[in-house]
Amino acid sequence: MNEYLLITFRTVAIYVVILLIFRAMGKKELGQLSVVDLVVSIMLAEMAVLAVENPKDPFFRHMLPMLILMIIQIVLAYVTLKSKKFRNLLDGEPIIIINKGKIDENAMRKHRYNFDDLLLQLRGKDIRNITDVEFAILETTGELSVLKKEKKKTGTMTIPLILDGVIQEASLERINETNFWLRQQLKKRGYDDIQNISFCSYENGQFYIDLIDERK
C-alpha cells in the first residue's frame, strides 16, 4: 500500500514540476514547438516515466535532470533574444516556398517538403487554388504562412495534373480528360517535355504551370 501511495505522490509532484517548467520556459512552448522545444518535451516525458516507474530511486535523482533542462532552456531563450544568428542556428530560418506566385522547388527539396505537403497545408487554410497564393512561407515550427493574391476567390479546388514531372491519371479522370489531351494542351503552350514540369493544375479552362528549377 505504501508503494502505491508513493507512486501517487510522485505522479502528482512530477505533474506540478513539469507544469512549472513549461511555465518558466514561456507561453511559446504551449502553442509552437520548434525542434529544440520538441526535444525538451520528449526528454521531460521520458524522465517523468522513469521517475514514476522507479519509486525506490531517490526522488531528487529524477528531478535534478528536469531542473537542469529548465535552466538550459531559460538560458537558451535569453541568448536567442540577444542574438539572431544563434536563434537561426537553433531554430532555423523561415523558408519561402512560393515567391510572387512561383514555386521554389529547390527550397522544397532542401527541406524535404513535397507538393502533397504544400497542397495539404493550403487546404488547411481554406485555399482551394494554388494560383491564389502570392507568397507562402514555411515557418520554423513547420506551419505554412500564406499571403493571398488580390483577386476574387474562386469556388473550385486545385486539381493537380502533374506533380514532379509525373502525370496524375486519377486527376485526369476527375475532369473527364485523357493523357493524350493533356499532352496536346501542353504542346500548344510550348511545353513538350512533361518531365520539365514540377507542377501543373487545371481550373475553369485555365492551366497553372510551374517548371522545375535547375538543381543546385
The 8 nearest C-alpha neighbors of each residue, nearest first, counted from 0:
[[1, 3, 2, 4, 5, 6, 7, 8],
 [0, 2, 4, 3, 5, 6, 7, 8],
 [1, 3, 5, 0, 4, 6, 54, 7],
 [4, 2, 6, 0, 5, 1, 7, 8],
 [5, 3, 7, 1, 2, 6, 8, 0],
 [4, 6, 2, 8, 3, 7, 9, 1],
 [7, 5, 3, 9, 8, 4, 51, 10],
 [8, 6, 4, 10, 5, 9, 3, 11],
 [7, 9, 5, 11, 6, 10, 12, 4],
 [10, 8, 12, 6, 7, 11, 13, 5],
 [11, 9, 7, 13, 12, 8, 6, 14],
 [10, 12, 14, 8, 9, 13, 7, 15],
 [11, 13, 9, 15, 14, 10, 8, 16],
 [14, 12, 16, 10, 15, 11, 9, 17],
 [15, 13, 11, 17, 12, 16, 18, 10],
 [14, 16, 18, 12, 13, 17, 19, 11],
 [15, 17, 13, 19, 18, 14, 20, 12],
 [18, 16, 20, 14, 19, 15, 13, 21],
 [17, 19, 15, 21, 16, 20, 14, 22],
 [18, 20, 22, 16, 17, 21, 23, 15],
 [21, 19, 17, 23, 22, 18, 69, 16],
 [22, 20, 24, 18, 23, 19, 17, 25],
 [23, 21, 19, 20, 25, 24, 18, 26],
 [22, 24, 20, 21, 25, 19, 73, 69],
 [25, 23, 21, 22, 73, 20, 72, 28],
 [26, 24, 22, 23, 27, 28, 21, 29],
 [25, 27, 28, 29, 22, 24, 30, 21],
 [28, 26, 25, 29, 30, 31, 32, 24],
 [29, 27, 26, 31, 30, 32, 25, 36],
 [30, 28, 27, 26, 31, 32, 21, 25],
 [29, 31, 27, 28, 32, 26, 140, 33],
 [32, 30, 28, 27, 29, 140, 33, 36],
 [31, 33, 36, 37, 28, 140, 34, 30],
 [32, 34, 140, 36, 35, 37, 90, 139],
 [33, 35, 37, 36, 38, 90, 32, 140],
 [36, 34, 38, 37, 33, 39, 89, 90],
 [37, 35, 33, 32, 39, 38, 34, 40],
 [36, 38, 40, 34, 35, 39, 32, 33],
 [39, 37, 35, 41, 40, 36, 42, 34],
 [40, 38, 42, 36, 37, 41, 43, 35],
 [39, 41, 37, 43, 38, 42, 36, 44],
 [42, 40, 44, 38, 43, 39, 37, 45],
 [43, 41, 39, 45, 44, 40, 46, 38],
 [44, 42, 46, 40, 41, 45, 47, 39],
 [43, 45, 41, 47, 42, 46, 40, 48],
 [46, 44, 42, 48, 47, 43, 41, 49],
 [47, 45, 43, 49, 48, 44, 42, 50],
 [46, 48, 50, 44, 45, 49, 43, 51],
 [47, 49, 45, 51, 46, 50, 52, 44],
 [50, 48, 52, 46, 47, 51, 53, 45],
 [49, 51, 47, 48, 53, 52, 61, 46],
 [52, 50, 48, 49, 53, 6, 54, 10],
 [51, 53, 49, 50, 48, 54, 6, 47],
 [52, 54, 55, 50, 51, 56, 49, 48],
 [55, 53, 56, 51, 52, 6, 5, 50],
 [56, 54, 53, 57, 58, 2, 52, 5],
 [55, 57, 54, 53, 58, 60, 50, 61],
 [58, 56, 60, 59, 55, 61, 54, 53],
 [57, 59, 60, 61, 56, 62, 50, 54],
 [58, 60, 62, 61, 57, 63, 56, 64],
 [59, 61, 58, 57, 62, 63, 56, 64],
 [62, 60, 59, 63, 50, 58, 64, 46],
 [61, 63, 59, 65, 60, 64, 66, 58],
 [62, 64, 66, 65, 61, 60, 59, 67],
 [65, 63, 67, 66, 62, 68, 61, 60],
 [66, 64, 68, 62, 67, 63, 69, 43],
 [65, 67, 69, 63, 68, 64, 62, 70],
 [68, 66, 64, 70, 69, 65, 71, 63],
 [69, 67, 71, 65, 66, 70, 72, 64],
 [68, 70, 66, 72, 67, 71, 20, 73],
 [69, 71, 67, 73, 68, 72, 74, 66],
 [72, 70, 68, 74, 69, 73, 75, 67],
 [71, 73, 75, 69, 74, 70, 76, 68],
 [72, 74, 76, 70, 75, 71, 24, 69],
 [75, 73, 77, 71, 76, 72, 70, 78],
 [76, 74, 72, 78, 77, 73, 79, 71],
 [75, 77, 73, 79, 74, 78, 72, 80],
 [76, 78, 74, 80, 75, 79, 73, 81],
 [77, 79, 75, 81, 80, 76, 82, 74],
 [80, 78, 86, 82, 76, 81, 77, 85],
 [79, 81, 77, 78, 82, 76, 83, 86],
 [80, 82, 78, 79, 77, 83, 85, 86],
 [83, 81, 79, 85, 84, 80, 78, 86],
 [82, 84, 86, 85, 87, 79, 81, 80],
 [85, 83, 87, 86, 82, 88, 79, 89],
 [84, 86, 88, 82, 87, 83, 79, 89],
 [87, 85, 79, 83, 89, 88, 84, 90],
 [88, 86, 91, 84, 90, 85, 89, 92],
 [87, 89, 85, 86, 91, 90, 84, 92],
 [90, 88, 86, 87, 91, 85, 35, 34],
 [89, 91, 87, 86, 88, 139, 33, 34],
 [90, 92, 87, 88, 89, 139, 93, 86],
 [93, 91, 87, 139, 94, 90, 138, 88],
 [92, 94, 138, 139, 137, 136, 95, 91],
 [95, 93, 137, 136, 96, 92, 138, 106],
 [94, 96, 136, 97, 135, 137, 98, 93],
 [95, 97, 103, 135, 136, 102, 94, 106],
 [98, 96, 102, 135, 134, 101, 95, 100],
 [97, 99, 134, 101, 100, 95, 102, 133],
 [100, 98, 133, 101, 134, 97, 132, 102],
 [99, 101, 133, 98, 97, 132, 134, 102],
 [102, 100, 98, 97, 99, 103, 209, 133],
 [101, 103, 97, 96, 104, 98, 100, 209],
 [104, 102, 96, 105, 106, 97, 101, 107],
 [105, 103, 107, 106, 102, 108, 212, 211],
 [106, 104, 108, 107, 103, 109, 212, 214],
 [107, 105, 109, 104, 108, 103, 110, 96],
 [106, 108, 112, 104, 105, 110, 109, 111],
 [109, 107, 111, 105, 110, 106, 104, 112],
 [108, 110, 106, 107, 111, 105, 112, 104],
 [109, 111, 112, 107, 108, 106, 105, 94],
 [112, 110, 108, 109, 107, 113, 106, 116],
 [111, 113, 107, 110, 108, 116, 114, 117],
 [114, 112, 116, 115, 107, 111, 117, 108],
 [113, 115, 117, 116, 118, 112, 162, 198],
 [114, 116, 118, 117, 113, 119, 112, 120],
 [117, 115, 119, 114, 113, 118, 120, 112],
 [118, 116, 114, 120, 115, 119, 121, 113],
 [117, 119, 121, 115, 120, 116, 114, 122],
 [120, 118, 116, 122, 117, 121, 115, 123],
 [119, 121, 123, 117, 122, 118, 116, 124],
 [120, 122, 118, 124, 126, 123, 119, 117],
 [123, 121, 125, 126, 119, 124, 120, 127],
 [124, 122, 120, 121, 125, 119, 126, 118],
 [123, 125, 121, 122, 126, 120, 145, 127],
 [126, 124, 122, 123, 127, 121, 120, 128],
 [127, 125, 122, 121, 124, 128, 129, 123],
 [126, 128, 156, 157, 122, 125, 155, 129],
 [127, 129, 157, 156, 130, 131, 126, 155],
 [128, 130, 131, 132, 157, 127, 126, 121],
 [131, 129, 128, 132, 100, 207, 133, 148],
 [132, 130, 129, 148, 147, 128, 133, 150],
 [133, 131, 147, 130, 148, 129, 134, 100],
 [134, 132, 100, 99, 148, 147, 146, 98],
 [133, 135, 98, 97, 146, 132, 99, 145],
 [136, 134, 145, 97, 96, 144, 95, 146],
 [137, 135, 95, 144, 94, 96, 143, 138],
 [136, 138, 143, 94, 93, 142, 141, 95],
 [137, 139, 93, 142, 141, 140, 136, 143],
 [138, 140, 141, 93, 92, 91, 90, 33],
 [139, 141, 33, 138, 142, 32, 31, 34],
 [142, 140, 138, 139, 137, 143, 33, 32],
 [143, 141, 138, 140, 137, 144, 139, 120],
 [142, 144, 137, 136, 138, 145, 135, 141],
 [145, 143, 136, 135, 137, 142, 138, 146],
 [146, 144, 135, 134, 147, 143, 136, 132],
 [145, 147, 134, 133, 132, 135, 148, 144],
 [148, 146, 132, 133, 131, 145, 149, 134],
 [147, 149, 133, 131, 132, 150, 146, 130],
 [150, 148, 147, 151, 131, 133, 152, 132],
 [151, 149, 148, 152, 131, 147, 153, 132],
 [150, 152, 153, 149, 148, 131, 154, 147],
 [151, 153, 150, 154, 131, 149, 128, 127],
 [154, 152, 155, 151, 128, 127, 156, 131],
 [153, 155, 152, 156, 127, 128, 151, 126],
 [156, 154, 153, 127, 157, 128, 202, 203],
 [155, 157, 127, 128, 158, 154, 202, 126],
 [156, 158, 128, 127, 159, 200, 129, 202],
 [157, 159, 200, 201, 156, 160, 170, 202],
 [160, 158, 200, 161, 199, 157, 170, 162],
 [159, 161, 167, 200, 199, 170, 166, 158],
 [162, 160, 166, 199, 198, 165, 167, 159],
 [161, 163, 198, 165, 164, 197, 166, 159],
 [162, 164, 197, 165, 198, 196, 161, 194],
 [165, 163, 194, 196, 197, 162, 193, 161],
 [166, 164, 161, 162, 163, 167, 194, 193],
 [167, 165, 161, 160, 168, 162, 164, 178],
 [168, 166, 160, 170, 169, 161, 165, 171],
 [167, 169, 171, 170, 166, 172, 178, 160],
 [168, 170, 172, 171, 167, 173, 160, 166],
 [171, 169, 173, 172, 168, 167, 160, 158],
 [172, 170, 168, 176, 173, 174, 169, 177],
 [171, 173, 175, 169, 170, 174, 176, 168],
 [174, 172, 170, 171, 175, 169, 176, 158],
 [173, 175, 171, 172, 176, 170, 158, 177],
 [176, 174, 172, 173, 171, 177, 170, 169],
 [175, 177, 171, 174, 172, 180, 178, 181],
 [178, 176, 180, 179, 171, 181, 175, 172],
 [177, 179, 181, 180, 182, 176, 168, 171],
 [178, 180, 182, 177, 181, 183, 176, 184],
 [181, 179, 177, 183, 178, 182, 184, 176],
 [182, 180, 184, 178, 183, 179, 185, 177],
 [181, 183, 185, 179, 184, 180, 186, 178],
 [184, 182, 186, 180, 181, 185, 179, 187],
 [185, 183, 181, 187, 182, 186, 180, 188],
 [184, 186, 190, 188, 182, 187, 183, 181],
 [187, 185, 189, 190, 183, 191, 188, 184],
 [188, 186, 184, 185, 189, 183, 190, 182],
 [189, 187, 185, 186, 190, 184, 191, 183],
 [188, 190, 186, 187, 191, 185, 184, 192],
 [191, 189, 186, 185, 188, 192, 193, 187],
 [192, 190, 186, 189, 193, 185, 182, 188],
 [191, 193, 194, 195, 190, 196, 186, 164],
 [194, 192, 195, 164, 196, 191, 190, 165],
 [193, 195, 164, 192, 196, 165, 163, 197],
 [194, 196, 193, 211, 192, 210, 164, 197],
 [197, 195, 210, 164, 211, 194, 193, 198],
 [198, 196, 163, 211, 210, 164, 162, 209],
 [197, 199, 162, 209, 161, 196, 208, 163],
 [200, 198, 208, 161, 207, 160, 159, 209],
 [199, 201, 159, 207, 160, 158, 206, 157],
 [202, 200, 206, 205, 158, 207, 204, 203],
 [201, 203, 205, 204, 206, 157, 200, 158],
 [204, 202, 205, 201, 155, 206, 153, 156],
 [203, 205, 202, 201, 206, 207, 200, 174],
 [204, 206, 202, 203, 201, 207, 200, 208],
 [207, 205, 201, 200, 208, 202, 204, 199],
 [206, 208, 200, 199, 201, 205, 209, 130],
 [209, 207, 199, 198, 206, 210, 200, 196],
 [208, 210, 198, 197, 196, 199, 211, 207],
 [211, 209, 196, 197, 195, 212, 208, 198],
 [212, 210, 197, 196, 195, 213, 104, 209],
 [213, 211, 104, 214, 210, 105, 103, 197],
 [212, 214, 215, 211, 105, 104, 210, 195],
 [213, 215, 212, 105, 211, 104, 108, 106],
 [214, 213, 105, 212, 109, 106, 108, 104]]
